[in-house]
Amino acid sequence: TDVVVQLSECRKHLEELLESIPTMFQTSKTAESAFGAAIKAAFLAIKSTGGKLLVFQSVLPSTGIGALS
């Protein structure tokens, strides 16, 4: 029911997701990034509980909130 959960409760599922990400997007050629929208969604998800948000970005945000050219 929540977006934010305890790591101990779902560690196995999270590890499986992280391992599958490279194959999920290996054929994607889209170089656009909706960085601003992703940060806003993450902030809204954790604002009631607090926490730390780590972001790794490899391209400039090119679409949506905070897009750069």
mmCIF file of the N, C-alpha and C atoms, coordinates in Angstrom:
data_MODEL
# 
_entry.id   MODEL 
# 
loop_
_atom_site.group_PDB 
_atom_site.id 
_atom_site.type_symbol 
_atom_site.label_atom_id 
_atom_site.label_alt_id 
_atom_site.label_comp_id 
_atom_site.label_asym_id 
_atom_site.label_entity_id 
_atom_site.label_seq_id 
_atom_site.pdbx_PDB_ins_code 
_atom_site.Cartn_x 
_atom_site.Cartn_y 
_atom_site.Cartn_z 
_atom_site.occupancy 
_atom_site.B_iso_or_equiv 
_atom_site.pdbx_formal_charge 
_atom_site.auth_seq_id 
_atom_site.auth_comp_id 
_atom_site.auth_asym_id 
_atom_site.auth_atom_id 
_atom_site.pdbx_PDB_model_num 
ATOM 1   N N  . THR A 1 1  ? 0.813  -1.208 0.000   1.00 0.00 ? 1  THR A N  1 
ATOM 2   C CA . THR A 1 1  ? 0.000  0.000  0.000   1.00 0.00 ? 1  THR A CA 1 
ATOM 3   C C  . THR A 1 1  ? 0.852  1.266  0.000   1.00 0.00 ? 1  THR A C  1 
ATOM 4   N N  . ASP A 1 2  ? 2.073  1.190  0.510   1.00 0.00 ? 2  ASP A N  1 
ATOM 5   C CA . ASP A 1 2  ? 2.956  2.354  0.534   1.00 0.00 ? 2  ASP A CA 1 
ATOM 6   C C  . ASP A 1 2  ? 3.977  2.275  -0.588  1.00 0.00 ? 2  ASP A C  1 
ATOM 7   N N  . VAL A 1 3  ? 4.474  3.427  -0.981  1.00 0.00 ? 3  VAL A N  1 
ATOM 8   C CA . VAL A 1 3  ? 5.538  3.487  -1.980  1.00 0.00 ? 3  VAL A CA 1 
ATOM 9   C C  . VAL A 1 3  ? 6.883  3.233  -1.310  1.00 0.00 ? 3  VAL A C  1 
ATOM 10  N N  . VAL A 1 4  ? 7.029  3.704  -0.083  1.00 0.00 ? 4  VAL A N  1 
ATOM 11  C CA . VAL A 1 4  ? 8.272  3.538  0.663   1.00 0.00 ? 4  VAL A CA 1 
ATOM 12  C C  . VAL A 1 4  ? 8.085  2.400  1.659   1.00 0.00 ? 4  VAL A C  1 
ATOM 13  N N  . VAL A 1 5  ? 8.986  1.425  1.631   1.00 0.00 ? 5  VAL A N  1 
ATOM 14  C CA . VAL A 1 5  ? 8.899  0.272  2.520   1.00 0.00 ? 5  VAL A CA 1 
ATOM 15  C C  . VAL A 1 5  ? 10.251 0.043  3.191   1.00 0.00 ? 5  VAL A C  1 
ATOM 16  N N  . GLN A 1 6  ? 10.245 -0.776 4.215   1.00 0.00 ? 6  GLN A N  1 
ATOM 17  C CA . GLN A 1 6  ? 11.487 -1.137 4.887   1.00 0.00 ? 6  GLN A CA 1 
ATOM 18  C C  . GLN A 1 6  ? 12.319 -2.034 3.983   1.00 0.00 ? 6  GLN A C  1 
ATOM 19  N N  . LEU A 1 7  ? 13.609 -1.761 3.882   1.00 0.00 ? 7  LEU A N  1 
ATOM 20  C CA . LEU A 1 7  ? 14.495 -2.563 3.042   1.00 0.00 ? 7  LEU A CA 1 
ATOM 21  C C  . LEU A 1 7  ? 14.481 -4.027 3.468   1.00 0.00 ? 7  LEU A C  1 
ATOM 22  N N  . SER A 1 8  ? 14.442 -4.266 4.752   1.00 0.00 ? 8  SER A N  1 
ATOM 23  C CA . SER A 1 8  ? 14.473 -5.648 5.237   1.00 0.00 ? 8  SER A CA 1 
ATOM 24  C C  . SER A 1 8  ? 13.257 -6.452 4.771   1.00 0.00 ? 8  SER A C  1 
ATOM 25  N N  . GLU A 1 9  ? 12.160 -5.781 4.480   1.00 0.00 ? 9  GLU A N  1 
ATOM 26  C CA . GLU A 1 9  ? 10.944 -6.469 4.054   1.00 0.00 ? 9  GLU A CA 1 
ATOM 27  C C  . GLU A 1 9  ? 10.971 -6.877 2.584   1.00 0.00 ? 9  GLU A C  1 
ATOM 28  N N  . CYS A 1 10 ? 11.742 -6.182 1.765   1.00 0.00 ? 10 CYS A N  1 
ATOM 29  C CA . CYS A 1 10 ? 11.681 -6.446 0.325   1.00 0.00 ? 10 CYS A CA 1 
ATOM 30  C C  . CYS A 1 10 ? 13.055 -6.456 -0.336  1.00 0.00 ? 10 CYS A C  1 
ATOM 31  N N  . ARG A 1 11 ? 14.088 -6.748 0.410   1.00 0.00 ? 11 ARG A N  1 
ATOM 32  C CA . ARG A 1 11 ? 15.445 -6.713 -0.123  1.00 0.00 ? 11 ARG A CA 1 
ATOM 33  C C  . ARG A 1 11 ? 15.620 -7.624 -1.344  1.00 0.00 ? 11 ARG A C  1 
ATOM 34  N N  . LYS A 1 12 ? 15.105 -8.833 -1.273  1.00 0.00 ? 12 LYS A N  1 
ATOM 35  C CA . LYS A 1 12 ? 15.264 -9.784 -2.380  1.00 0.00 ? 12 LYS A CA 1 
ATOM 36  C C  . LYS A 1 12 ? 14.641 -9.241 -3.663  1.00 0.00 ? 12 LYS A C  1 
ATOM 37  N N  . HIS A 1 13 ? 13.439 -8.690 -3.555  1.00 0.00 ? 13 HIS A N  1 
ATOM 38  C CA . HIS A 1 13 ? 12.755 -8.141 -4.733  1.00 0.00 ? 13 HIS A CA 1 
ATOM 39  C C  . HIS A 1 13 ? 13.513 -6.937 -5.300  1.00 0.00 ? 13 HIS A C  1 
ATOM 40  N N  . LEU A 1 14 ? 14.037 -6.103 -4.423  1.00 0.00 ? 14 LEU A N  1 
ATOM 41  C CA . LEU A 1 14 ? 14.801 -4.941 -4.872  1.00 0.00 ? 14 LEU A CA 1 
ATOM 42  C C  . LEU A 1 14 ? 16.077 -5.368 -5.587  1.00 0.00 ? 14 LEU A C  1 
ATOM 43  N N  . GLU A 1 15 ? 16.767 -6.365 -5.062  1.00 0.00 ? 15 GLU A N  1 
ATOM 44  C CA . GLU A 1 15 ? 17.984 -6.863 -5.706  1.00 0.00 ? 15 GLU A CA 1 
ATOM 45  C C  . GLU A 1 15 ? 17.670 -7.453 -7.082  1.00 0.00 ? 15 GLU A C  1 
ATOM 46  N N  . GLU A 1 16 ? 16.561 -8.184 -7.193  1.00 0.00 ? 16 GLU A N  1 
ATOM 47  C CA . GLU A 1 16 ? 16.154 -8.739 -8.491  1.00 0.00 ? 16 GLU A CA 1 
ATOM 48  C C  . GLU A 1 16 ? 15.849 -7.626 -9.485  1.00 0.00 ? 16 GLU A C  1 
ATOM 49  N N  . LEU A 1 17 ? 15.183 -6.578 -9.024  1.00 0.00 ? 17 LEU A N  1 
ATOM 50  C CA . LEU A 1 17 ? 14.883 -5.438 -9.893  1.00 0.00 ? 17 LEU A CA 1 
ATOM 51  C C  . LEU A 1 17 ? 16.164 -4.770 -10.378 1.00 0.00 ? 17 LEU A C  1 
ATOM 52  N N  . LEU A 1 18 ? 17.087 -4.504 -9.475  1.00 0.00 ? 18 LEU A N  1 
ATOM 53  C CA . LEU A 1 18 ? 18.340 -3.854 -9.852  1.00 0.00 ? 18 LEU A CA 1 
ATOM 54  C C  . LEU A 1 18 ? 19.143 -4.704 -10.830 1.00 0.00 ? 18 LEU A C  1 
ATOM 55  N N  . GLU A 1 19 ? 19.107 -6.016 -10.683 1.00 0.00 ? 19 GLU A N  1 
ATOM 56  C CA . GLU A 1 19 ? 19.817 -6.900 -11.607 1.00 0.00 ? 19 GLU A CA 1 
ATOM 57  C C  . GLU A 1 19 ? 19.157 -6.934 -12.983 1.00 0.00 ? 19 GLU A C  1 
ATOM 58  N N  . SER A 1 20 ? 17.847 -6.736 -13.036 1.00 0.00 ? 20 SER A N  1 
ATOM 59  C CA . SER A 1 20 ? 17.139 -6.820 -14.316 1.00 0.00 ? 20 SER A CA 1 
ATOM 60  C C  . SER A 1 20 ? 17.113 -5.507 -15.094 1.00 0.00 ? 20 SER A C  1 
ATOM 61  N N  . ILE A 1 21 ? 17.419 -4.393 -14.473 1.00 0.00 ? 21 ILE A N  1 
ATOM 62  C CA . ILE A 1 21 ? 17.350 -3.091 -15.153 1.00 0.00 ? 21 ILE A CA 1 
ATOM 63  C C  . ILE A 1 21 ? 18.194 -3.031 -16.426 1.00 0.00 ? 21 ILE A C  1 
ATOM 64  N N  . PRO A 1 22 ? 19.445 -3.487 -16.428 1.00 0.00 ? 22 PRO A N  1 
ATOM 65  C CA . PRO A 1 22 ? 20.222 -3.402 -17.671 1.00 0.00 ? 22 PRO A CA 1 
ATOM 66  C C  . PRO A 1 22 ? 19.575 -4.141 -18.844 1.00 0.00 ? 22 PRO A C  1 
ATOM 67  N N  . THR A 1 23 ? 18.986 -5.293 -18.609 1.00 0.00 ? 23 THR A N  1 
ATOM 68  C CA . THR A 1 23 ? 18.353 -6.023 -19.711 1.00 0.00 ? 23 THR A CA 1 
ATOM 69  C C  . THR A 1 23 ? 16.998 -5.417 -20.091 1.00 0.00 ? 23 THR A C  1 
ATOM 70  N N  . MET A 1 24 ? 16.326 -4.781 -19.149 1.00 0.00 ? 24 MET A N  1 
ATOM 71  C CA . MET A 1 24 ? 15.037 -4.158 -19.444 1.00 0.00 ? 24 MET A CA 1 
ATOM 72  C C  . MET A 1 24 ? 15.181 -3.013 -20.444 1.00 0.00 ? 24 MET A C  1 
ATOM 73  N N  . PHE A 1 25 ? 16.295 -2.309 -20.377 1.00 0.00 ? 25 PHE A N  1 
ATOM 74  C CA . PHE A 1 25 ? 16.457 -1.117 -21.195 1.00 0.00 ? 25 PHE A CA 1 
ATOM 75  C C  . PHE A 1 25 ? 17.586 -1.232 -22.216 1.00 0.00 ? 25 PHE A C  1 
ATOM 76  N N  . GLN A 1 26 ? 18.067 -2.435 -22.490 1.00 0.00 ? 26 GLN A N  1 
ATOM 77  C CA . GLN A 1 26 ? 19.195 -2.591 -23.403 1.00 0.00 ? 26 GLN A CA 1 
ATOM 78  C C  . GLN A 1 26 ? 18.861 -2.214 -24.840 1.00 0.00 ? 26 GLN A C  1 
ATOM 79  N N  . THR A 1 27 ? 17.601 -2.304 -25.235 1.00 0.00 ? 27 THR A N  1 
ATOM 80  C CA . THR A 1 27 ? 17.230 -1.958 -26.609 1.00 0.00 ? 27 THR A CA 1 
ATOM 81  C C  . THR A 1 27 ? 16.685 -0.535 -26.730 1.00 0.00 ? 27 THR A C  1 
ATOM 82  N N  . SER A 1 28 ? 16.571 0.167  -25.626 1.00 0.00 ? 28 SER A N  1 
ATOM 83  C CA . SER A 1 28 ? 16.045 1.531  -25.652 1.00 0.00 ? 28 SER A CA 1 
ATOM 84  C C  . SER A 1 28 ? 17.091 2.487  -26.214 1.00 0.00 ? 28 SER A C  1 
ATOM 85  N N  . LYS A 1 29 ? 16.690 3.254  -27.199 1.00 0.00 ? 29 LYS A N  1 
ATOM 86  C CA . LYS A 1 29 ? 17.593 4.225  -27.820 1.00 0.00 ? 29 LYS A CA 1 
ATOM 87  C C  . LYS A 1 29 ? 17.224 5.654  -27.454 1.00 0.00 ? 29 LYS A C  1 
ATOM 88  N N  . THR A 1 30 ? 16.198 5.832  -26.633 1.00 0.00 ? 30 THR A N  1 
ATOM 89  C CA . THR A 1 30 ? 15.752 7.160  -26.244 1.00 0.00 ? 30 THR A CA 1 
ATOM 90  C C  . THR A 1 30 ? 16.750 7.777  -25.284 1.00 0.00 ? 30 THR A C  1 
ATOM 91  N N  . ALA A 1 31 ? 17.213 8.969  -25.628 1.00 0.00 ? 31 ALA A N  1 
ATOM 92  C CA . ALA A 1 31 ? 18.199 9.647  -24.782 1.00 0.00 ? 31 ALA A CA 1 
ATOM 93  C C  . ALA A 1 31 ? 17.577 10.790 -23.994 1.00 0.00 ? 31 ALA A C  1 
ATOM 94  N N  . GLU A 1 32 ? 16.252 10.789 -23.872 1.00 0.00 ? 32 GLU A N  1 
ATOM 95  C CA . GLU A 1 32 ? 15.593 11.841 -23.121 1.00 0.00 ? 32 GLU A CA 1 
ATOM 96  C C  . GLU A 1 32 ? 15.494 11.452 -21.651 1.00 0.00 ? 32 GLU A C  1 
ATOM 97  N N  . SER A 1 33 ? 15.512 12.475 -20.807 1.00 0.00 ? 33 SER A N  1 
ATOM 98  C CA . SER A 1 33 ? 15.476 12.240 -19.376 1.00 0.00 ? 33 SER A CA 1 
ATOM 99  C C  . SER A 1 33 ? 14.466 13.179 -18.732 1.00 0.00 ? 33 SER A C  1 
ATOM 100 N N  . ALA A 1 34 ? 13.555 12.626 -17.944 1.00 0.00 ? 34 ALA A N  1 
ATOM 101 C CA . ALA A 1 34 ? 12.566 13.409 -17.209 1.00 0.00 ? 34 ALA A CA 1 
ATOM 102 C C  . ALA A 1 34 ? 13.019 13.524 -15.754 1.00 0.00 ? 34 ALA A C  1 
ATOM 103 N N  . PHE A 1 35 ? 14.209 14.048 -15.565 1.00 0.00 ? 35 PHE A N  1 
ATOM 104 C CA . PHE A 1 35 ? 14.843 14.128 -14.253 1.00 0.00 ? 35 PHE A CA 1 
ATOM 105 C C  . PHE A 1 35 ? 14.003 14.917 -13.248 1.00 0.00 ? 35 PHE A C  1 
ATOM 106 N N  . GLY A 1 36 ? 13.503 16.061 -13.661 1.00 0.00 ? 36 GLY A N  1 
ATOM 107 C CA . GLY A 1 36 ? 12.720 16.898 -12.751 1.00 0.00 ? 36 GLY A CA 1 
ATOM 108 C C  . GLY A 1 36 ? 11.484 16.190 -12.233 1.00 0.00 ? 36 GLY A C  1 
ATOM 109 N N  . ALA A 1 37 ? 10.769 15.529 -13.117 1.00 0.00 ? 37 ALA A N  1 
ATOM 110 C CA . ALA A 1 37 ? 9.567  14.801 -12.714 1.00 0.00 ? 37 ALA A CA 1 
ATOM 111 C C  . ALA A 1 37 ? 9.915  13.645 -11.777 1.00 0.00 ? 37 ALA A C  1 
ATOM 112 N N  . ALA A 1 38 ? 11.019 12.970 -12.042 1.00 0.00 ? 38 ALA A N  1 
ATOM 113 C CA . ALA A 1 38 ? 11.433 11.850 -11.190 1.00 0.00 ? 38 ALA A CA 1 
ATOM 114 C C  . ALA A 1 38 ? 11.787 12.337 -9.787  1.00 0.00 ? 38 ALA A C  1 
ATOM 115 N N  . ILE A 1 39 ? 12.504 13.452 -9.705  1.00 0.00 ? 39 ILE A N  1 
ATOM 116 C CA . ILE A 1 39 ? 12.873 14.000 -8.398  1.00 0.00 ? 39 ILE A CA 1 
ATOM 117 C C  . ILE A 1 39 ? 11.632 14.453 -7.631  1.00 0.00 ? 39 ILE A C  1 
ATOM 118 N N  . LYS A 1 40 ? 10.704 15.106 -8.333  1.00 0.00 ? 40 LYS A N  1 
ATOM 119 C CA . LYS A 1 40 ? 9.475  15.561 -7.682  1.00 0.00 ? 40 LYS A CA 1 
ATOM 120 C C  . LYS A 1 40 ? 8.672  14.377 -7.151  1.00 0.00 ? 40 LYS A C  1 
ATOM 121 N N  . ALA A 1 41 ? 8.548  13.309 -7.947  1.00 0.00 ? 41 ALA A N  1 
ATOM 122 C CA . ALA A 1 41 ? 7.810  12.126 -7.505  1.00 0.00 ? 41 ALA A CA 1 
ATOM 123 C C  . ALA A 1 41 ? 8.486  11.471 -6.309  1.00 0.00 ? 41 ALA A C  1 
ATOM 124 N N  . ALA A 1 42 ? 9.808  11.378 -6.333  1.00 0.00 ? 42 ALA A N  1 
ATOM 125 C CA . ALA A 1 42 ? 10.542 10.779 -5.216  1.00 0.00 ? 42 ALA A CA 1 
ATOM 126 C C  . ALA A 1 42 ? 10.368 11.619 -3.950  1.00 0.00 ? 42 ALA A C  1 
ATOM 127 N N  . PHE A 1 43 ? 10.440 12.933 -4.101  1.00 0.00 ? 43 PHE A N  1 
ATOM 128 C CA . PHE A 1 43 ? 10.241 13.818 -2.950  1.00 0.00 ? 43 PHE A CA 1 
ATOM 129 C C  . PHE A 1 43 ? 8.853  13.634 -2.349  1.00 0.00 ? 43 PHE A C  1 
ATOM 130 N N  . LEU A 1 44 ? 7.836  13.597 -3.190  1.00 0.00 ? 44 LEU A N  1 
ATOM 131 C CA . LEU A 1 44 ? 6.474  13.415 -2.696  1.00 0.00 ? 44 LEU A CA 1 
ATOM 132 C C  . LEU A 1 44 ? 6.303  12.057 -2.011  1.00 0.00 ? 44 LEU A C  1 
ATOM 133 N N  . ALA A 1 45 ? 7.027  11.052 -2.489  1.00 0.00 ? 45 ALA A N  1 
ATOM 134 C CA . ALA A 1 45 ? 6.921  9.716  -1.900  1.00 0.00 ? 45 ALA A CA 1 
ATOM 135 C C  . ALA A 1 45 ? 7.537  9.650  -0.511  1.00 0.00 ? 45 ALA A C  1 
ATOM 136 N N  . ILE A 1 46 ? 8.604  10.413 -0.281  1.00 0.00 ? 46 ILE A N  1 
ATOM 137 C CA . ILE A 1 46 ? 9.298  10.310 1.012   1.00 0.00 ? 46 ILE A CA 1 
ATOM 138 C C  . ILE A 1 46 ? 9.058  11.478 1.954   1.00 0.00 ? 46 ILE A C  1 
ATOM 139 N N  . LYS A 1 47 ? 8.297  12.477 1.528   1.00 0.00 ? 47 LYS A N  1 
ATOM 140 C CA . LYS A 1 47 ? 8.171  13.664 2.372   1.00 0.00 ? 47 LYS A CA 1 
ATOM 141 C C  . LYS A 1 47 ? 7.456  13.389 3.694   1.00 0.00 ? 47 LYS A C  1 
ATOM 142 N N  . SER A 1 48 ? 6.566  12.429 3.746   1.00 0.00 ? 48 SER A N  1 
ATOM 143 C CA . SER A 1 48 ? 5.856  12.154 4.998   1.00 0.00 ? 48 SER A CA 1 
ATOM 144 C C  . SER A 1 48 ? 6.706  11.368 5.990   1.00 0.00 ? 48 SER A C  1 
ATOM 145 N N  . THR A 1 49 ? 7.663  10.596 5.498   1.00 0.00 ? 49 THR A N  1 
ATOM 146 C CA . THR A 1 49 ? 8.487  9.787  6.385   1.00 0.00 ? 49 THR A CA 1 
ATOM 147 C C  . THR A 1 49 ? 9.904  10.308 6.525   1.00 0.00 ? 49 THR A C  1 
ATOM 148 N N  . GLY A 1 50 ? 10.341 11.115 5.562   1.00 0.00 ? 50 GLY A N  1 
ATOM 149 C CA . GLY A 1 50 ? 11.724 11.582 5.561   1.00 0.00 ? 50 GLY A CA 1 
ATOM 150 C C  . GLY A 1 50 ? 12.631 10.522 4.969   1.00 0.00 ? 50 GLY A C  1 
ATOM 151 N N  . GLY A 1 51 ? 13.870 10.863 4.826   1.00 0.00 ? 51 GLY A N  1 
ATOM 152 C CA . GLY A 1 51 ? 14.822 9.916  4.277   1.00 0.00 ? 51 GLY A CA 1 
ATOM 153 C C  . GLY A 1 51 ? 15.826 10.591 3.382   1.00 0.00 ? 51 GLY A C  1 
ATOM 154 N N  . LYS A 1 52 ? 16.584 9.812  2.706   1.00 0.00 ? 52 LYS A N  1 
ATOM 155 C CA . LYS A 1 52 ? 17.641 10.310 1.844   1.00 0.00 ? 52 LYS A CA 1 
ATOM 156 C C  . LYS A 1 52 ? 17.364 9.848  0.423   1.00 0.00 ? 52 LYS A C  1 
ATOM 157 N N  . LEU A 1 53 ? 17.624 10.733 -0.519  1.00 0.00 ? 53 LEU A N  1 
ATOM 158 C CA . LEU A 1 53 ? 17.406 10.427 -1.929  1.00 0.00 ? 53 LEU A CA 1 
ATOM 159 C C  . LEU A 1 53 ? 18.749 10.527 -2.640  1.00 0.00 ? 53 LEU A C  1 
ATOM 160 N N  . LEU A 1 54 ? 19.203 9.424  -3.210  1.00 0.00 ? 54 LEU A N  1 
ATOM 161 C CA . LEU A 1 54 ? 20.444 9.415  -3.978  1.00 0.00 ? 54 LEU A CA 1 
ATOM 162 C C  . LEU A 1 54 ? 20.081 9.336  -5.452  1.00 0.00 ? 54 LEU A C  1 
ATOM 163 N N  . VAL A 1 55 ? 20.661 10.227 -6.249  1.00 0.00 ? 55 VAL A N  1 
ATOM 164 C CA . VAL A 1 55 ? 20.321 10.300 -7.663  1.00 0.00 ? 55 VAL A CA 1 
ATOM 165 C C  . VAL A 1 55 ? 21.590 10.168 -8.490  1.00 0.00 ? 55 VAL A C  1 
ATOM 166 N N  . PHE A 1 56 ? 21.545 9.312  -9.502  1.00 0.00 ? 56 PHE A N  1 
ATOM 167 C CA . PHE A 1 56 ? 22.647 9.147  -10.439 1.00 0.00 ? 56 PHE A CA 1 
ATOM 168 C C  . PHE A 1 56 ? 22.098 9.493  -11.814 1.00 0.00 ? 56 PHE A C  1 
ATOM 169 N N  . GLN A 1 57 ? 22.637 10.526 -12.418 1.00 0.00 ? 57 GLN A N  1 
ATOM 170 C CA . GLN A 1 57 ? 22.126 11.027 -13.687 1.00 0.00 ? 57 GLN A CA 1 
ATOM 171 C C  . GLN A 1 57 ? 23.263 11.027 -14.701 1.00 0.00 ? 57 GLN A C  1 
ATOM 172 N N  . SER A 1 58 ? 23.020 10.461 -15.884 1.00 0.00 ? 58 SER A N  1 
ATOM 173 C CA . SER A 1 58 ? 24.077 10.380 -16.888 1.00 0.00 ? 58 SER A CA 1 
ATOM 174 C C  . SER A 1 58 ? 23.834 11.291 -18.090 1.00 0.00 ? 58 SER A C  1 
ATOM 175 N N  . VAL A 1 59 ? 22.646 11.881 -18.196 1.00 0.00 ? 59 VAL A N  1 
ATOM 176 C CA . VAL A 1 59 ? 22.346 12.807 -19.287 1.00 0.00 ? 59 VAL A CA 1 
ATOM 177 C C  . VAL A 1 59 ? 21.630 14.028 -18.714 1.00 0.00 ? 59 VAL A C  1 
ATOM 178 N N  . LEU A 1 60 ? 21.646 15.124 -19.460 1.00 0.00 ? 60 LEU A N  1 
ATOM 179 C CA . LEU A 1 60 ? 20.923 16.314 -19.027 1.00 0.00 ? 60 LEU A CA 1 
ATOM 180 C C  . LEU A 1 60 ? 19.421 16.049 -19.053 1.00 0.00 ? 60 LEU A C  1 
ATOM 181 N N  . PRO A 1 61 ? 18.679 16.611 -18.098 1.00 0.00 ? 61 PRO A N  1 
ATOM 182 C CA . PRO A 1 61 ? 17.229 16.486 -18.160 1.00 0.00 ? 61 PRO A CA 1 
ATOM 183 C C  . PRO A 1 61 ? 16.709 17.211 -19.393 1.00 0.00 ? 61 PRO A C  1 
ATOM 184 N N  . SER A 1 62 ? 16.028 16.512 -20.265 1.00 0.00 ? 62 SER A N  1 
ATOM 185 C CA . SER A 1 62 ? 15.661 17.089 -21.569 1.00 0.00 ? 62 SER A CA 1 
ATOM 186 C C  . SER A 1 62 ? 14.165 17.221 -21.794 1.00 0.00 ? 62 SER A C  1 
ATOM 187 N N  . THR A 1 63 ? 13.363 16.769 -20.849 1.00 0.00 ? 63 THR A N  1 
ATOM 188 C CA . THR A 1 63 ? 11.914 16.873 -21.024 1.00 0.00 ? 63 THR A CA 1 
ATOM 189 C C  . THR A 1 63 ? 11.243 17.094 -19.677 1.00 0.00 ? 63 THR A C  1 
ATOM 190 N N  . GLY A 1 64 ? 10.127 17.788 -19.694 1.00 0.00 ? 64 GLY A N  1 
ATOM 191 C CA . GLY A 1 64 ? 9.369  17.996 -18.461 1.00 0.00 ? 64 GLY A CA 1 
ATOM 192 C C  . GLY A 1 64 ? 9.944  19.068 -17.564 1.00 0.00 ? 64 GLY A C  1 
ATOM 193 N N  . ILE A 1 65 ? 9.678  18.949 -16.274 1.00 0.00 ? 65 ILE A N  1 
ATOM 194 C CA . ILE A 1 65 ? 10.104 19.927 -15.276 1.00 0.00 ? 65 ILE A CA 1 
ATOM 195 C C  . ILE A 1 65 ? 11.635 20.020 -15.246 1.00 0.00 ? 65 ILE A C  1 
ATOM 196 N N  . GLY A 1 66 ? 12.154 21.228 -15.319 1.00 0.00 ? 66 GLY A N  1 
ATOM 197 C CA . GLY A 1 66 ? 13.597 21.433 -15.221 1.00 0.00 ? 66 GLY A CA 1 
ATOM 198 C C  . GLY A 1 66 ? 14.404 20.999 -16.439 1.00 0.00 ? 66 GLY A C  1 
ATOM 199 N N  . ALA A 1 67 ? 13.763 20.895 -17.578 1.00 0.00 ? 67 ALA A N  1 
ATOM 200 C CA . ALA A 1 67 ? 14.464 20.460 -18.801 1.00 0.00 ? 67 ALA A CA 1 
ATOM 201 C C  . ALA A 1 67 ? 15.540 21.472 -19.196 1.00 0.00 ? 67 ALA A C  1 
ATOM 202 N N  . LEU A 1 68 ? 16.670 20.965 -19.618 1.00 0.00 ? 68 LEU A N  1 
ATOM 203 C CA . LEU A 1 68 ? 17.777 21.785 -20.106 1.00 0.00 ? 68 LEU A CA 1 
ATOM 204 C C  . LEU A 1 68 ? 18.069 21.422 -21.549 1.00 0.00 ? 68 LEU A C  1 
ATOM 205 N N  . SER A 1 69 ? 18.641 22.359 -22.280 1.00 0.00 ? 69 SER A N  1 
ATOM 206 C CA . SER A 1 69 ? 18.987 22.051 -23.664 1.00 0.00 ? 69 SER A CA 1 
ATOM 207 C C  . SER A 1 69 ? 20.490 22.217 -23.886 1.00 0.00 ? 69 SER A C  1 
# 
